[in-house]
Every structure is written in C-alpha cells, then in structure tokens.
C-alpha cells in the first residue's frame, strides 16, 4: 500500500520517489501547499475508491496518515 501511495504522491508533487517516506510531512518535508494536498487527496480517492471527509482531511499530515486512512477503509 505504501509504495502505491508513495508513487502517487511523488508524481502529483513532481518530486523524486526517494523523498517520499512514511514519516514525510506534506507541508514541511515535501513542500506541498494546501491546494496540492487537496488535489492529491482527490486523486487518491479516485484511485482507491474511498472518500476523505473535510474533517478527516485536516488530520492528514504525513504520508503514513494517508496509508493508515486508506487501509482503514479497505
């Protein structure tokens, strides 16, 4: 699961896959802005057939947060 999320995050943010680690913070480590994060979460929703509620998006800070969320919905 992590590898698929890692690949999608790297592609969406136009960064190297090597920079995307489970503990990577989207804003601090990956230099994403809020629009980048929302667009990426929408792409992840489409890819995994899940839905992030607005209240849940606030809690997404790291790549591992995304992986945990997706795994909890499968």
Backbone as numpy.savetxt, mean C-alpha at the origin, in Angstrom:
# Nx Ny Nz CAx CAy CAz Cx Cy Cz
2.02 -12.74 -0.47 1.20 -11.54 -0.47 2.07 -10.28 -0.47
3.10 -10.27 0.40 3.95 -9.09 0.48 4.58 -8.77 -0.88
5.05 -9.78 -1.58 5.74 -9.54 -2.85 4.82 -8.86 -3.87
3.56 -9.27 -3.91 2.62 -8.66 -4.85 2.36 -7.20 -4.48
2.15 -6.95 -3.19 1.93 -5.58 -2.72 3.19 -4.75 -2.97
4.34 -5.33 -2.69 5.62 -4.64 -2.90 5.75 -4.19 -4.36
5.45 -5.09 -5.27 5.56 -4.78 -6.70 4.60 -3.66 -7.09
3.37 -3.75 -6.62 2.37 -2.73 -6.97 2.74 -1.36 -6.40
3.23 -1.33 -5.16 3.63 -0.07 -4.54 4.79 0.54 -5.32
5.78 -0.27 -5.64 6.94 0.22 -6.39 6.53 0.78 -7.75
5.66 0.07 -8.44 5.20 0.55 -9.74 4.42 1.85 -9.61
3.53 1.89 -8.64 2.69 3.07 -8.48 3.51 4.32 -8.11
4.51 4.13 -7.27 5.32 5.26 -6.83 6.55 5.49 -7.69
6.71 4.66 -8.73 7.86 4.76 -9.64 9.19 4.73 -8.88
9.30 3.72 -8.02 10.54 3.54 -7.25 11.00 2.09 -7.39
12.23 1.84 -6.97 12.78 0.50 -7.02 12.06 -0.42 -6.03
11.85 -1.66 -6.43 11.22 -2.65 -5.56 12.03 -2.82 -4.28
13.35 -2.67 -4.39 14.24 -2.84 -3.23 13.95 -1.84 -2.12
13.39 -0.69 -2.46 13.09 0.33 -1.45 11.84 -0.01 -0.64
11.00 -0.88 -1.16 9.72 -1.20 -0.52 9.92 -2.39 0.41
9.90 -2.11 1.71 10.08 -3.13 2.73 8.81 -3.16 3.60
8.57 -4.23 4.33 7.36 -4.28 5.16 7.23 -3.08 6.10
8.34 -2.64 6.66 8.30 -1.54 7.63 8.33 -0.16 6.99
8.40 -0.09 5.66 8.46 1.20 4.98 7.20 2.02 5.22
7.41 3.24 5.72 6.33 4.20 5.90 6.11 4.89 4.55
4.86 4.95 4.11 4.59 5.51 2.79 5.06 6.96 2.66
4.81 7.77 3.67 5.14 9.19 3.59 6.61 9.44 3.90
7.10 8.88 5.00 8.47 9.16 5.44 9.50 8.44 4.58
9.35 7.14 4.41 10.37 6.34 3.71 10.21 6.34 2.19
8.97 6.31 1.72 8.74 6.18 0.28 8.36 7.51 -0.39
8.28 8.56 0.42 8.02 9.91 -0.06 6.74 10.04 -0.88
5.72 9.30 -0.47 4.42 9.39 -1.13 3.62 10.52 -0.49
2.80 11.19 -1.31 1.90 12.18 -0.72 0.52 11.54 -0.57
-0.41 12.28 -0.01 -1.72 11.70 0.29 -2.45 11.24 -0.97
-2.29 11.96 -2.07 -2.92 11.55 -3.32 -2.31 10.25 -3.83
-0.99 10.13 -3.74 -0.32 8.88 -4.14 -0.91 7.70 -3.36
-1.07 7.90 -2.06 -1.55 6.82 -1.20 -2.98 6.43 -1.56
-3.85 7.41 -1.75 -5.25 7.11 -2.11 -5.31 6.39 -3.45
-4.58 6.87 -4.44 -4.58 6.22 -5.76 -4.05 4.80 -5.67
-3.00 4.60 -4.87 -2.43 3.27 -4.71 -3.42 2.33 -4.03
-4.11 2.82 -2.99 -5.09 1.98 -2.30 -6.25 1.61 -3.22
-6.65 2.52 -4.09 -7.71 2.22 -5.06 -7.24 1.12 -6.02
-5.99 1.21 -6.47 -5.45 0.17 -7.36 -5.39 -1.17 -6.63
-5.01 -1.16 -5.36 -4.96 -2.39 -4.57 -6.36 -2.97 -4.38
-7.34 -2.09 -4.17 -8.73 -2.56 -4.04 -9.15 -3.31 -5.30
-8.87 -2.72 -6.45 -9.24 -3.34 -7.73 -8.51 -4.67 -7.92
-7.25 -4.70 -7.59 -6.43 -5.89 -7.80 -6.84 -7.05 -6.89
-7.15 -6.73 -5.63 -7.43 -7.78 -4.65 -8.92 -7.99 -4.38
-9.77 -7.17 -5.00 -11.21 -7.32 -4.79 -11.65 -7.02 -3.37
-11.03 -6.01 -2.78 -11.38 -5.60 -1.42 -11.77 -4.14 -1.43
-12.16 -3.61 -0.27 -12.50 -2.20 -0.19 -11.98 -1.62 1.11
-11.26 -0.51 0.99 -10.79 0.23 2.16 -11.84 1.29 2.48
-12.35 1.29 3.69 -13.25 2.36 4.12 -12.39 3.58 4.44
-12.97 4.77 4.34 -12.21 5.98 4.63 -11.58 5.93 6.01
-12.32 5.43 6.98 -11.80 5.36 8.35 -10.63 4.38 8.46
-10.59 3.38 7.60 -9.51 2.40 7.61 -8.26 2.94 6.91
-8.47 3.79 5.90 -7.33 4.35 5.17 -6.44 5.18 6.09
-7.02 5.79 7.09 -6.26 6.62 8.03 -5.23 5.79 8.78
-5.54 4.52 9.01 -4.65 3.65 9.77 -3.54 3.01 8.93
-3.58 3.21 7.62 -2.58 2.62 6.73 -1.36 3.54 6.69
-0.29 3.11 7.34 0.93 3.92 7.40 2.11 3.22 6.72
2.16 1.90 6.82 3.30 1.14 6.28 2.82 0.11 5.27
3.78 -0.44 4.56 3.48 -1.50 3.59 2.89 -2.71 4.32
3.42 -3.03 5.50 2.90 -4.16 6.27 1.45 -3.93 6.68
1.07 -2.67 6.95 -0.33 -2.37 7.27 -1.24 -2.79 6.11
-0.80 -2.52 4.89 -1.59 -2.89 3.71 -1.68 -4.42 3.61
-0.56 -5.09 3.77 -0.54 -6.55 3.68 -1.47 -7.15 4.74
-1.38 -6.66 5.97 -2.23 -7.17 7.05 -3.71 -6.95 6.74
-4.02 -5.77 6.21 -5.41 -5.46 5.88 -5.94 -6.42 4.80
-5.16 -6.60 3.75 -5.60 -7.49 2.66 -5.78 -8.91 3.17
-4.82 -9.39 3.96 -4.91 -10.76 4.48 -6.12 -10.92 5.40
-6.50 -9.88 6.12 -7.66 -9.98 7.00 -8.97 -10.01 6.23
-8.94 -9.61 4.96 -10.15 -9.58 4.12 -10.27 -10.78 3.22
-9.26 -11.61 3.14 -9.28 -12.78 2.24 -9.90 -13.98 2.92
